[in-house]
Amino acid sequence: MKLLSDRFALITGASQGLGRELALAYASEDVRGLALVARGKEPWQKLKSEIDKIAPATNVVIIQADLGSITDIERVAAITLEACGGRLDILVNNASTLGPVPMPYLLDYPVDDFQQVLNVNLVAPFLLIQNLLAAMIDHGGSIINVSSDAGRVGYPGWGAYGISKFGLEGLSQTWAAELAETPVRVNWVDPGNMNTAMHRDAEPNEDPTAWADPAAVTDIFVFLASEAGRHVRGQRLEAQSNWRNAITKG
Amino acid sequence: MLLPPGLPSIKNIRKTVKPKSVNRTTAFHLPSELNADRPPERRGLARDRVRLLVLDRNTGQVTHTRFDRITEFLDPGDLLVFNSSRTLPATLVGTVRHLPWAVEVRLAELLPDGTWLGLLVPSPQKAENVVTKGLILEFAQDFRCEVLERDQRIPRLWKLRFSKSGTEFLDSVYRIGQPVRYRYLSAPWRLSYYQNVYALQPGAAEMPSAGRAFTWRLLLQLRSRGVESASITLHAGLSSYLDGELDRQHLAAEEEYWISEEAAAKIRGAKNSGRRIVGVGTTVVRALESIAAESGGEVRACHQYTQLRITADYRLQIVNGLLTGLHEPEASHLDLLAAFVPPPTIYATYSEAIQQRYLWHEFGDLNLIL
């Protein structure tokens, strides 16, 4: 019996970077099913065959969607609810967009891009939780939102991305408070610096080899999704710190 | 649509239940200004603050209140049974190659062989004879359907075979479909307005709207007061075939439903200990009474189709109370109410609701019969 046997997970932003590694990590723990959402069409086949190799019994549903669109979110929710049979255990709001790169100063930020970033990084997690709560509230579930250090500190040049993560931190706290009396747990994780395409786009002048491999930060996401994490709720954790010690005992 | 895990497989579904004779319950005129033409949230009301008319089954006494005060009428131990079917964007517009017509398809029901029954509405309407067996309707580059044959019972419905099934079918329907909407609406409200907060698997042609006013806040409040809940799934069909004559006959559509072992156990538990079972919506009454009628008064886990018609002479075996919307003069739901209260009481109650300016339809006010 592995850590996530019998559990069904939805992961957004799953075709690359951290989301892809989370899909593989959950597959390694024998998750019952995976609904994987991403915008692009291309890299899916390879990921799917990797998952099939690791966990042949896992039901994998791939959903191509633009999380900036409300109708696409409806579609993601409907397909997920159908695939999981009305019982979802894990929701990882991982997808995010940087917006235009190089990231303009707020002084110069085009409003349409600003709104698009907020839609994908903030409104989409709000709507996915709202739409999928019914599938978690009776049996319990784990919601994990992927935040960022840029959601704590207003760095110049991090534009709408940082602001959307500030919003996500507040969203997570409020959801956690509203769901405090239910078996649904909400936590949020700052994964720290990772060597992903998105981070390389954000800071093209930095040395990406100094950053963590996203595959190395998945343990906290497995923990929070599993029975072991059942007492952890309403907490902000940092994946690259000694997070096991940081957990407040409830 | 697909079978949820842990349920028995489909066996002997589509049993034919002979409709009972049509018994006109009431007749009334609904003034057009009492059509709720927008969701309460878009007329300045919280979702759970629509009006609630509470009707006492025994005395016929009527109480006017607000929906979020439903807590005052439910006791700890009462069991609310919800229909968790999620509304599909069931209206698809197809084109016919080389012809200047569009045909609107309203999905009504998924059949066990994977085909659908759908209402076909050609545009312009005079092009009605364009709909024939063998017609191909195209919705998107890789998504089309073939028109098979006309339905025997409800001649406005046709059997359709789509080019996709399962997840791919859902994906395409959600990409292009719109919710089924009626003329009294003030704007084409988007699909999310047609979902109950507790909705799960997609499959309803129209929203099971009796539960629309529930908010999570209210559901959690009821839970903490000890009011219990269970969910079943009945994929509601179309409420109108856009044909006055056909709608007046109110043929009971055939609808697919599931009851999980967990829900069946809760319902049996309430029944055996004499606690009240309140159906949220006529679909729930239909599902619970259907399975009870088939299994000697006992509710058990199942996945079946029902054609059961519930009218004044029907003796309810499971459900004690009903939360429902206000129904149109022709609606077959109105006949179903007569199984709870005598027709003259329904008539008096509806007259009062009209006098008190209650709002009708999916975005309107509600009626609790206890």
HADDOCK unambig.tbl for C-alpha pairs under 7 A between the chains (distance, minus, plus):
assign (segid A and resid 75 and name CA) (segid B and resid 171 and name CA) 6.61 0.50 0.50
assign (segid A and resid 75 and name CA) (segid B and resid 174 and name CA) 5.41 0.50 0.50
assign (segid A and resid 78 and name CA) (segid B and resid 201 and name CA) 6.66 0.50 0.50
assign (segid A and resid 78 and name CA) (segid B and resid 202 and name CA) 5.92 0.50 0.50
assign (segid A and resid 79 and name CA) (segid B and resid 167 and name CA) 6.47 0.50 0.50
assign (segid A and resid 79 and name CA) (segid B and resid 170 and name CA) 6.70 0.50 0.50
assign (segid A and resid 81 and name CA) (segid B and resid 200 and name CA) 5.94 0.50 0.50
assign (segid A and resid 81 and name CA) (segid B and resid 201 and name CA) 5.27 0.50 0.50
assign (segid A and resid 82 and name CA) (segid B and resid 201 and name CA) 5.03 0.50 0.50
assign (segid A and resid 82 and name CA) (segid B and resid 202 and name CA) 6.61 0.50 0.50
assign (segid A and resid 85 and name CA) (segid B and resid 4 and name CA) 4.72 0.50 0.50
assign (segid A and resid 85 and name CA) (segid B and resid 5 and name CA) 6.42 0.50 0.50
assign (segid A and resid 85 and name CA) (segid B and resid 201 and name CA) 6.94 0.50 0.50
assign (segid A and resid 86 and name CA) (segid B and resid 200 and name CA) 5.41 0.50 0.50
assign (segid A and resid 86 and name CA) (segid B and resid 201 and name CA) 5.86 0.50 0.50
assign (segid A and resid 134 and name CA) (segid B and resid 198 and name CA) 4.94 0.50 0.50
assign (segid A and resid 134 and name CA) (segid B and resid 199 and name CA) 6.64 0.50 0.50
assign (segid A and resid 134 and name CA) (segid B and resid 200 and name CA) 6.65 0.50 0.50
assign (segid A and resid 135 and name CA) (segid B and resid 200 and name CA) 6.51 0.50 0.50
